[in-house]
């Protein structure tokens, strides 16, 4: 169902990783539906906020630092109310090597810290504020790479994204009685600037294999991840919690 104009009017939406390619598109989608969008990232925040036509607020923070997360969530609640929606896009491979033999302890720590600890800390800090505001929705970000082997990402990323799926289910069970729904989005390969470089560096035969494995036979557009995230965050999904929604064009078809 298409989200109607004004669906998020008066709502505060926190988007971590909000200065990235997907994050900017998600922030724009919520802003167009009336939300106040809090863009959280380690860099590029001002530029992302400028695109939100007066509906954005920027926070420079490291989501893997529990103290920083607690501080900015409290600030959001005081300034804008809520938060009513949290989207945890901060994460990814973060420039770490994909091959097992090349992954050093510091690479694994970085990926787990941002993807898993960052998601945990943000949900932990947001939950009591959401409950006090009457409930809300958390949309975490897993990946096709956490559910089946990926030719683009490595073992550290796969470990982190699989963990996000488990965390999502646990949070849904625990936070449901407090009026908070928790769902995950599991995208396939969306070619943001960072992933495009990795994809284009792959041998042509591997690129063809990736495309041929997608049932729809094409790469996605950014809007095709924005709409599912907004659906899970919005009223049309009011009885949906604890699910991982695959958005991969049929490359991975879970039972």
N, C-alpha and C positions, 0 to 999 in steps of 0.2 A: 504494500500500500504506500502511495506517495505521501511524504510528510507535507502537511499543509502549512501555508504561511502563518507565522506567528506561533507555531507549536511550542517554541521554547521561550516565548516572551516572558520576561521577568525571572528567568532561570539563570543561574550561574554555572557555567561549564568550564571545568579545568581540563586543559589538554596538555599533558606532558609530552615532550618532544615536539612541541607545537610550532617550532621554527623550521622543521624539516619539510620536505616536499609533501608527504601525506599529511603531516600535522597542519600545515598552512591550509590545505584544501579542506580538512575537517573543521578547522576553526572558522573558515569562511562559510561553510555550510551551516554551522550552528548560528553564526552571526546573522546570516540571511533569514533565519527563522526566529530572530528576536532575542537571542541569548546574549548575555555578557560573557565574553570568552576570555579566560585567563590563560595566556600563553606561557608555558613554563619550558625553559630550555637553558643550555649552558652558553649559547651564543645565538645571534641572529634574531633576538627577541624583538627589538625595536622595529626592524623591517617587517616582521610578521604582523605586529600590532598595527602598523600603518595601513595594512591592507584590509583591516576590519572596520573601517569607516566609523570610528568612534565607539565601537562596541567591544574593543579589546583592551586588555591590561596585561602588561608584561612582567614576568618574574624571571630573574636569572638565578637558577638554583641547580644543584646536583641532587637528583632524586635518590641517589645511593647513600646520601647522608640523612639519617633519620632526623637529626636536629634541624637541618635546613628545611626539610619537608614539613615538620611540625610548625615551624615559624611561618612559612608562607601560607599554609592552609588556615592557620589562625587569622592571618592578615586578610585572606580572601573572605572568610566568614564575617569579619568585622566590617570590611569595606562594602561588600556586595550581598552578603547573606549566602546561605548554603554552605558549601557547594551542593548543587542539586544533581550534577552529572560530573563524573570523572572518567576521562579517557586516557589510558596509560600507554601512549605511543612511544615514549622514550625507550630506546633499546636498539637492537640490531646486532650485527657482528662487530661493529665499532672498529673497523679497520684491522681486526685480528686475523691471523692466517687461518685458512680453511682446513689445511691438512693436519692430521693428528700428530705426525712427527715434528711439525713446526710449532705446535701450540705449547707455549711456555706457561708456567703457573700464573704469571701476571696477566697473560691474555685471558685465561679462564676466569680469573678473579674479576677482571674488568667486565666481561660479558655477563657473568652471574650477578655482579653487583648492580648493574644498571637494569637489566631485564627482570631479574627475579626480586632482588632486594628493593629496587626502585618501585616495582609494582606493589610489593608488600607494604612498604613504608607509606606510600601514597594512599593506599586503601585503608590502612590502619589509622592514619591521621584524618582522612575524610569521613570515615564511617560515623563517628559520634556527632560530627557537625551535620552530616546528612540526616541522621536520625532526629536530631533536634529541629531540623528544618522541615520535618514531616516525611522524610524518606527521599529516595533518589535512585540513581542507576550508576553502576560502574561498568565500563566496557574495557576489559583488558585486551592485550594484543599477543596472541600466540602466533603460530605460523604453520604453513604446510610443512616447513622444515622441522617442526617439532613432532610431526605425525608420521612422516616417511622421509627416507634419505633424500637430500637435495644435492644437485650437482653444483650449486652456487655457494651454499653456506656450509660451515664445518661443524665438528662435533660439539664445540663449546656452545654454539648457537642452538643446535638441536637440543642439547641438554637444558638450556635455559628456557626455550619455548615450550618444551614438554612440561617443565616445572610450572610454568604459568598456567597451563591447562589444569593441572591438579590444584593449584592455588585457587583458581577461579571456582571450581566446584565446591571446595571447602568453604570459601567465602560466601557463596550463594546459600549454602545450608545454614551457616552461622548468622548471616546478616538478614536473611529473609524475614524473620520475625520482627526485625526493626524497620521494616518497610523499604529495604534496600535490595534491589535486584542486581545480580552480578553475572555478566555473560562475557564470553571471549569472542573475538573475531580471529579467524585463522586465514590470512591472505596467502595467495600464491605469490608469484613473482611480479610485483609492481615496479616498473623501471623508473624509480627515482634516480637522481643524479648518481648517488652512491652505488646503487645496484646496477645501473646501466654500465658503469665502468667494468664491473666484474663480468657482466653478461657479455659485453663486447670483447672482453679479453679471452673468452672461452673459444676453443676451436669451432669452426663453422659446423662441423658434424654434431657437436654437442648442442649448439644453439638450435639446430634443426630438431634434435631429439626432444628438447624442451618444448618447442612449439607443437610437435607431433603428439606429445603426451597430453596436451590440453584439448579436451573434447570440443571446445568451441573454436579451436584452431587459430587463436590470436592472443596477443597480449592485451591486458586490461587498460582502461583509462582510469585516472585517479577518481573520477566521480563514482566509479563502480565499487570503491571501498567506502567512500563517504556516506552514501545512502544506507548501506547495511549498518554502519556504526550508529547513524542517527536513528534508524529503526529500533535497534536494541536499546538505545537511550530514551526513546520516546514512548508515548502513551499507547501506540499500537502494539507494543510488546509488553503490555502491563502484566501478563501472566506467563512471561518467559523469563526463566532464570536458570543458571547453571549450565547453559548450553555453550558449545563452541561452534560458531557458524563458519563453515568453510566458504571462502570466497576465492575460488581458484580456477573457475572456468571448466571444472570437471577433470582437472589434472589428478586430483586425489578424491576418491569417492568413498567416504566412510559409510559403514553399514548403519 
